[in-house]
Amino acid sequence: MVVTTNDYILMCMGRVKTMLYLSLKGLTLEQICQRPSPQANPIAWIAWHMTRGFDRRISLMDGNDQTWIYEKWYQKYSLPPFPDDLGIGHTSEQVSKVIPDDVEVVMGYYESVHNRMEGYLQTENSKNYDRILPGSENSQGYELMRMVAGTMQHVGQVNYVRGLIEDRIWYIGNLKEKR
């Protein structure tokens, strides 16, 4: 079997989705909103920021509105529908306002964007890695790389913060996986 670039991206993003689900499993809304220190980002904010960036990249690629807007996820966070608010440069006060209605909202928003990405990566246009995306002026290939790298980084942060707020070692990898 030949693994294409898009197959590889789908494998990476499937891993992120699994890791996010396992990192959130069993946590309460209070726990995901808990800051490990007064200025640190809580799980709710990290996962929201990760998904906002993911959503923006997919919308740049497929040319449609962000899932945040057209599925009205902003309402489930009691935030304005600003498409440019991805959390970059947020103050501590802004970070503290990113509170989902419940834990399921965090995963629901991510899953919705993930499903959209899966559909897009099945299209011929998704293979045009040199295409310059309006709105970012970066190539589609570069944005795909940033999507994978960014989501991997942020899901690792979610995993780490869970360990901090539970004051224990927290590892979601598969210990039985061949090394």
C-alpha positions in Angstrom: 0.0 0.0 0.0 1.2 3.4 -0.9 0.8 6.1 1.8 0.1 9.5 0.3 0.8 12.8 2.0 -2.9 13.2 2.7 -3.0 9.7 4.2 -0.1 10.7 6.5 -1.9 13.9 7.5 -5.0 11.9 8.3 -3.1 9.5 10.5 -1.4 12.3 12.4 -4.7 14.2 12.9 -6.4 10.9 13.9 -3.8 10.5 16.6 -4.4 14.1 17.8 -8.2 13.4 18.0 -7.6 10.2 20.0 -5.1 12.0 22.3 -7.5 14.9 22.9 -10.4 12.6 23.7 -8.3 10.6 26.2 -6.9 13.8 27.8 -10.4 15.1 28.4 -12.0 11.8 29.4 -13.3 11.9 33.0 -12.5 15.6 33.6 -15.1 18.0 34.9 -15.7 21.5 33.6 -14.1 22.9 36.7 -10.9 20.9 36.0 -10.6 21.9 32.4 -11.0 25.5 33.4 -8.5 25.3 36.2 -5.3 27.2 35.7 -2.2 25.3 37.0 -0.8 28.7 38.0 -2.4 32.2 38.0 -1.1 33.2 34.5 -1.0 29.7 32.9 -3.5 28.6 30.3 -6.1 26.0 31.3 -7.1 23.0 29.3 -10.3 24.6 28.1 -8.3 27.5 26.6 -5.6 25.4 25.1 -8.1 23.0 23.4 -10.2 26.0 22.2 -7.1 27.8 20.8 -5.9 24.6 19.1 -9.3 24.0 17.5 -9.7 27.6 16.4 -6.4 27.5 14.5 -7.3 24.1 13.0 -10.7 25.5 12.0 -9.2 28.6 10.4 -6.7 26.6 8.3 -9.4 24.3 7.0 -11.6 27.2 6.1 -8.7 28.9 4.2 -8.2 25.6 2.3 -11.8 24.9 1.4 -12.8 28.5 1.0 -15.8 28.3 3.3 -16.7 30.0 6.5 -15.2 28.7 9.7 -17.1 25.9 11.5 -16.9 28.3 14.6 -19.2 30.6 12.7 -21.6 28.5 10.6 -22.2 25.9 13.3 -22.4 28.6 16.0 -19.8 27.0 18.3 -19.1 30.5 19.7 -22.5 30.4 21.4 -21.5 27.3 23.4 -18.5 29.3 24.7 -20.5 32.5 25.2 -18.1 34.3 23.0 -18.6 36.7 20.1 -18.4 35.1 16.6 -15.2 36.9 15.7 -13.5 34.7 13.0 -10.1 36.3 13.7 -10.0 35.6 17.4 -7.8 32.5 17.6 -6.4 33.3 21.1 -3.1 34.6 19.8 -2.0 37.5 22.1 -4.8 36.9 24.6 -4.4 38.6 27.9 -4.9 36.7 31.1 -8.4 38.2 31.4 -9.3 37.1 27.8 -8.0 33.6 28.6 -10.3 33.4 31.7 -13.3 34.1 29.5 -12.9 31.0 27.3 -15.3 28.7 29.1 -17.3 26.1 27.2 -20.9 25.2 28.4 -19.5 21.7 29.3 -16.6 19.4 28.6 -18.4 17.8 25.7 -18.4 21.1 23.8 -14.6 21.1 23.6 -14.5 17.7 22.0 -17.6 18.4 19.9 -16.1 21.5 18.3 -12.8 19.6 17.6 -14.7 16.6 16.1 -16.7 18.9 13.8 -13.6 20.6 12.4 -11.8 17.2 12.2 -14.7 15.7 10.1 -14.6 18.7 7.8 -10.8 18.2 7.4 -11.4 14.5 6.5 -13.8 15.5 3.8 -11.6 18.1 2.4 -8.5 15.8 2.2 -10.5 13.5 0.0 -10.8 16.3 -2.7 -8.3 16.8 -5.6 -7.8 20.4 -4.5 -6.4 19.2 -1.2 -3.4 17.8 -3.1 -2.4 21.1 -4.5 0.3 21.8 -1.9 1.8 24.7 -3.7 -1.4 26.7 -3.9 -1.2 30.0 -2.1 -4.1 30.4 0.3 -5.8 33.8 0.3 -5.9 35.1 3.8 -2.6 33.6 4.9 -0.4 34.1 1.8 1.2 30.7 2.7 1.1 27.6 0.6 -1.4 25.0 1.4 1.4 22.5 2.1 2.9 24.9 4.7 -0.5 25.4 6.3 -1.1 21.6 6.5 2.3 21.2 8.2 1.4 24.0 10.7 -1.9 22.3 11.3 -0.3 18.9 12.2 2.6 20.5 14.2 0.3 22.9 16.0 -2.3 20.4 17.0 0.3 17.9 18.1 2.0 20.6 20.3 -1.2 21.7 21.8 -2.6 18.3 22.6 0.6 17.6 24.4 0.1 20.7 26.4 -3.4 19.6 27.3 -2.0 16.2 28.4 0.7 17.9 30.5 -1.7 20.4 32.2 -4.0 17.4 33.1 -1.0 15.9 35.0 -0.4 19.2 36.8 -4.0 19.7 37.9 -4.4 16.1 39.0 -0.9 16.2 40.6 0.2 12.9 39.1 2.0 11.3 36.2 -0.2 11.4 33.2 0.5 9.6 30.0 -2.0 8.7 27.3 0.2 6.8 25.0 -0.3 3.1 24.4 2.2 1.2 26.6 1.5 -2.0 24.6 2.4 -0.4 21.3 5.4 -1.9 19.5 8.4 0.4 19.9 
